[in-house]
Amino acid sequence: MRVRAGRPDLRDHGRWFDAPAATADSTLTVTWAGVTTLLIDDGSSAVLTDGFFSRPGLLQVALGRVAPSPPRVDGCLSRLRVDRLDAVLPVHTHFDHALDSALVADRTGAVLVGGASAAHLGRGHGLPENRVHTVVSGDTVTLGAYDLTLVDSGHCPPDRFPGAIERPVTPPVRASAYRCGEAWSLLLRHRPTARTLLIVGSAGFVPGALSGRHADAVYLGVGQLGRQPESYLREYWTETVRAVGARRVVLIHWDDFFRPLHEPLRALPYVADDLDATMRVLTGLADEDGVALHLPVLWQSDDPWR
């Protein structure tokens, strides 16, 4: 298949950057910090997915070794106004999700929650065992104000670094050391308000895995989705958004994660993904189902329940 040069122009999708911003009355907020890094915060208790802030460049990833950048991590945590977290949850353990997860947990006193692969990242960083919580699909962990249920979702094809991490990883290492491990969909319930959220980190799914579950809103990973046949996009929507009955969807993991967060965001190039194709299909599905569809604004605190 012939691949187009260049990348999608985000200005073509400007109308979708309209997720409902949090107000003074919002009791629970979600803030997007690129790829699938999401801060969920009620003002006194907070959890974070991924925490990927270092974002090493393409040449370094391809030819060199990668390691967390403490200045970038600290700068982004400051931008998010975060000094304490109850949990850090990498949605899977590729470098563009989990490179910084253990460092962020260390900086914030959080518990690192994930499968056996994520646990090895925590141990490689030196986190104590009481700050590493290993789960299997379907387990629910209660931390802070949240019930957190991790469900196997698989990874969107192709998975460039498949398999499990089988021993502690201590950076700097080749990016290939960050194998996919367990890929999760995260169901979050905020106990004080009973508000629910589904976070799908990779555009993968396991048929029927979310049947019988509910979420008010979905933050839906779309990385590589635009390179799939339309039938895959339709099935993905059915197995995630329709499965949980959500009425609002925010699309994440479309940004070029080799670009640092202090520079303007841009979409992944066509050789890796096609956001234009993704938007064409998903906007149609959202219209069919009467679902509100959005793209998030970097660093903006949103209230997807508003």
Rosetta blueprint (number, residue, H / E / L):
1 M L
2 R L
3 V L
4 R L
5 A L
6 G L
7 R L
8 P L
9 D L
10 L H
11 R H
12 D H
13 H H
14 G H
15 R H
16 W H
17 F L
18 D L
19 A L
20 P L
21 A E
22 A L
23 T L
24 A L
25 D L
26 S L
27 T L
28 L L
29 T E
30 V E
31 T E
32 W E
33 A L
34 G L
35 V L
36 T L
37 T L
38 L E
39 L E
40 I E
41 D E
42 D L
43 G L
44 S L
45 S L
46 A E
47 V E
48 L E
49 T E
50 D L
51 G L
52 F L
53 F L
54 S L
55 R L
56 P L
57 G L
58 L H
59 L H
60 Q H
61 V H
62 A H
63 L H
64 G L
65 R L
66 V E
67 A L
68 P L
69 S L
70 P H
71 P H
72 R H
73 V H
74 D H
75 G H
76 C H
77 L H
78 S H
79 R H
80 L L
81 R L
82 V L
83 D L
84 R L
85 L L
86 D L
87 A E
88 V E
89 L E
90 P L
91 V L
92 H L
93 T L
94 H L
95 F H
96 D H
97 H H
98 A H
99 L L
100 D L
101 S H
102 A H
103 L H
104 V H
105 A H
106 D H
107 R H
108 T H
109 G L
110 A L
111 V E
112 L E
113 V E
114 G E
115 G L
116 A H
117 S H
118 A H
119 A H
120 H H
121 L H
122 G H
123 R H
124 G H
125 H H
126 G L
127 L L
128 P L
129 E H
130 N H
131 R H
132 V E
133 H E
134 T E
135 V L
136 V L
137 S L
138 G L
139 D L
140 T E
141 V E
142 T E
143 L E
144 G L
145 A L
146 Y E
147 D E
148 L E
149 T E
150 L E
151 V E
152 D E
153 S L
154 G L
155 H L
156 C L
157 P L
158 P L
159 D L
160 R L
161 F L
162 P L
163 G L
164 A L
165 I L
166 E L
167 R L
168 P L
169 V L
170 T L
171 P L
172 P L
173 V E
174 R L
175 A H
176 S H
177 A H
178 Y L
179 R L
180 C L
181 G L
182 E L
183 A L
184 W E
185 S E
186 L E
187 L E
188 L E
189 R E
190 H E
191 R L
192 P L
193 T L
194 A L
195 R E
196 T E
197 L E
198 L E
199 I E
200 V E
201 G L
202 S L
203 A L
204 G L
205 F L
206 V L
207 P L
208 G L
209 A L
210 L L
211 S L
212 G L
213 R L
214 H L
215 A L
216 D L
217 A E
218 V E
219 Y E
220 L E
221 G E
222 V L
223 G L
224 Q L
225 L H
226 G H
227 R H
228 Q L
229 P L
230 E H
231 S H
232 Y H
233 L H
234 R H
235 E H
236 Y H
237 W H
238 T H
239 E H
240 T H
241 V H
242 R H
243 A H
244 V H
245 G L
246 A L
247 R L
248 R E
249 V E
250 V E
251 L E
252 I E
253 H L
254 W L
255 D E
256 D L
257 F L
258 F L
259 R L
260 P L
261 L L
262 H L
263 E L
264 P L
265 L L
266 R L
267 A E
268 L L
269 P L
270 Y L
271 V L
272 A L
273 D L
274 D L
275 L H
276 D H
277 A H
278 T H
279 M H
280 R H
281 V H
282 L H
283 T H
284 G H
285 L H
286 A H
287 D H
288 E H
289 D H
290 G L
291 V L
292 A E
293 L E
294 H E
295 L L
296 P L
297 V L
298 L L
299 W L
300 Q L
301 S E
302 D E
303 D L
304 P L
305 W L
306 R L
